[in-house]
């Protein structure tokens, strides 16, 4: 029976995984199968005992789970830094989101705001905090279009109809979704740059395959793919 490499993977890294999984399967004979979603939901899944060989989430969560003995610390490998950005549908004129006042104006004039889970996703939690700082969280709540993860939010934005729609999630989720365009990162005063890392699970059935896939994710062979997708090097 062919091997399977089971992932729990943050939505911000989903596009990179999908771009690499066929080559990995051709090279190793192992199918890469995974659950992609909000970081908080993935943590809950691991703690609940969901089968996992490799976890790809925020570096801070990797550290916590490794400290608890659920991930193997010496396998912990950074993939890159990802900013949180603003998106519109492809072909639409990009609005000015260069500072807090401009972003607030754009959000107040929008008719729908697409973003990931504001309780369990990295970008969603942060964006809700930005709206709170701008003093518009409650007034805009009827316009929220929230989804379990940023990739889904961006797909829904791409397929939406009507004027004045906008989205916010990790830059990689925007860049890897056809039909949406990155306007730019959040203004500097609201910047969120998150480091994503991978680590082998303590109870992995395929630990060596997991380490091989980490090399595919973080190695020089995928450097251009990471850069084009929105991952920034750590140094």
C-alpha positions in Angstrom: 0.0 0.0 0.0 1.5 3.4 -0.9 2.6 5.6 1.9 0.8 8.7 3.0 2.3 11.8 4.6 -0.4 13.3 6.8 -0.2 17.1 7.5 -1.9 19.6 9.7 -1.1 22.8 7.8 -1.9 26.5 8.3 -3.8 28.0 5.4 -1.0 30.4 4.8 1.2 27.5 3.7 -1.4 25.6 1.7 -0.5 27.0 -1.7 3.2 26.1 -1.2 2.3 22.6 -0.1 0.0 22.0 -3.0 2.7 23.3 -5.4 5.2 20.7 -4.1 3.1 17.7 -3.3 3.1 16.1 -6.8 6.8 16.3 -7.3 7.2 14.8 -3.8 4.8 12.0 -4.6 6.7 11.3 -7.8 10.0 11.2 -6.0 9.0 9.2 -2.9 5.9 7.4 -3.8 4.1 9.0 -0.9 0.9 10.9 -1.2 0.7 14.2 0.7 -2.7 14.4 2.4 -3.6 17.2 4.8 -5.9 19.2 6.7 -5.6 22.9 6.0 -7.1 25.6 8.2 -6.9 28.1 11.0 -4.0 27.6 13.3 -6.2 27.4 16.4 -8.3 24.7 14.8 -5.2 22.7 13.9 -3.9 22.9 17.5 -7.2 21.6 18.7 -7.0 18.7 16.1 -3.5 17.7 17.2 -4.5 17.8 20.9 -7.6 15.7 20.1 -5.3 13.0 18.6 -5.9 13.5 14.9 -3.3 11.5 13.0 -0.3 13.7 12.0 3.2 13.2 10.7 4.0 16.8 10.0 2.7 20.1 11.4 3.1 23.4 9.6 1.9 26.4 11.6 3.2 29.6 13.2 6.6 29.2 14.7 5.3 30.4 18.1 2.8 27.5 18.2 5.5 25.0 17.0 7.6 26.1 19.9 4.7 25.6 22.4 3.8 22.2 21.1 7.4 21.1 21.0 7.8 22.2 24.6 4.8 20.0 25.5 6.4 17.1 23.7 3.9 16.8 20.9 6.3 17.9 18.2 10.0 17.0 17.8 12.0 20.1 18.6 15.1 19.3 16.5 13.0 19.0 13.4 11.6 22.5 13.8 12.4 24.4 10.6 11.3 27.9 9.6 9.8 28.3 6.1 9.5 32.1 6.0 7.8 35.2 7.2 4.4 36.1 5.8 2.7 39.5 6.1 -1.0 40.1 6.4 -2.5 42.1 3.5 -5.5 43.5 1.8 -7.1 42.0 -1.3 -9.6 42.9 -4.0 -11.0 40.9 -6.9 -8.7 40.7 -9.9 -9.1 43.5 -12.4 -10.4 46.0 -9.8 -8.7 49.2 -9.0 -6.6 48.9 -5.9 -7.7 51.2 -3.1 -5.4 53.3 -1.0 -4.6 51.4 2.2 -1.3 53.1 2.9 -2.1 54.4 6.3 -4.7 54.1 9.1 -6.9 56.9 7.8 -7.0 55.5 4.3 -7.7 52.0 5.4 -10.5 53.1 7.7 -12.1 55.1 4.8 -11.9 52.1 2.5 -13.4 49.7 5.1 -16.2 52.1 5.9 -17.1 52.4 2.2 -17.0 48.6 1.6 -20.2 46.5 1.3 -18.6 43.3 2.2 -15.4 42.4 4.1 -13.9 38.9 3.6 -11.5 37.4 6.1 -10.8 34.2 8.1 -12.1 33.1 11.5 -11.6 35.9 14.0 -11.2 33.6 16.9 -8.9 30.8 15.7 -6.9 32.1 12.6 -3.8 34.2 12.9 -4.9 36.8 10.3 -8.5 36.9 11.4 -7.7 37.5 15.1 -5.3 40.3 14.1 -7.6 41.9 11.6 -10.4 42.0 14.2 -7.9 43.8 16.4 -7.2 46.3 13.7 -10.9 47.0 13.3 -11.2 47.5 17.0 -8.3 49.9 17.1 -9.9 51.9 14.3 -13.1 52.0 16.3 -15.2 50.4 13.6 -15.5 46.8 14.6 -19.1 46.8 15.8 -20.4 49.1 13.1 -18.9 46.9 10.3 -20.0 43.6 11.8 -23.1 43.2 9.5 -20.7 43.4 6.5 -18.4 40.7 7.7 -18.0 37.6 5.5 -15.9 35.2 7.7 -14.7 31.7 6.8 -12.8 28.9 8.5 -9.5 30.0 6.9 -8.1 32.7 4.6 -7.8 30.5 1.5 -11.6 29.9 1.7 -12.3 33.6 2.3 -10.2 34.6 -0.7 -12.0 32.0 -3.0 -15.3 33.4 -1.8 -14.2 36.9 -2.5 -13.0 35.9 -6.0 -16.4 34.3 -6.7 -18.5 37.2 -5.2 -20.6 39.7 -7.1 -21.2 43.4 -6.4 -19.2 46.5 -5.9 -17.0 47.6 -3.0 -15.9 44.2 -1.7 -12.6 43.8 0.1 -10.6 41.1 1.9 -7.9 40.6 4.4 -5.7 37.6 5.2 -2.1 36.4 4.9 -0.4 37.6 1.7 0.4 34.0 0.7 -3.3 33.1 0.7 -4.0 36.1 -1.5 -1.2 35.3 -3.9 -2.1 31.7 -4.3 -5.8 32.3 -5.0 -6.8 32.9 -8.6 -9.3 35.8 -9.0 -8.0 38.1 -6.3 -5.2 40.6 -6.3 -2.9 41.7 -3.4 -3.4 45.5 -2.8 -0.6 45.6 -0.3 0.2 44.8 3.3 -1.6 46.4 6.2 -0.3 49.9 7.1 2.9 49.8 9.1 1.1 50.7 12.4 -1.0 47.5 12.0 1.7 45.3 10.5 1.6 41.6 11.2 4.5 39.5 9.9 4.2 35.9 11.0 6.9 33.3 10.8 5.7 29.8 9.7 7.6 26.7 10.6 7.3 22.9 10.2 8.0 20.2 12.7 7.7 16.4 12.8 4.9 15.1 15.1 6.0 13.0 18.1 3.6 10.2 17.1 4.4 10.4 13.4 4.1 7.1 11.5 6.3 8.5 8.7 8.9 10.6 10.4 11.5 10.3 7.7 9.0 11.3 5.0 8.1 14.2 7.1 11.7 15.4 7.3 12.1 15.0 3.6 9.0 17.1 3.0 10.4 19.8 5.3 13.5 19.9 3.1 11.2 20.5 0.1 9.3 23.2 1.8 12.3 25.1 3.2 15.2 24.2 0.9 16.8 26.1 -1.9 14.9 24.2 -4.5 11.7 25.9 -3.5 13.2 29.3 -2.7 11.7 31.0 -5.8 8.3 29.4 -5.3 8.3 30.7 -1.7 9.3 34.2 -2.7 6.7 34.4 -5.5 4.0 33.2 -3.1 4.8 35.9 -0.5 7.1 34.2 1.9 10.0 36.5 3.0 13.3 35.2 4.2 14.2 35.6 7.9 17.5 37.1 7.2 
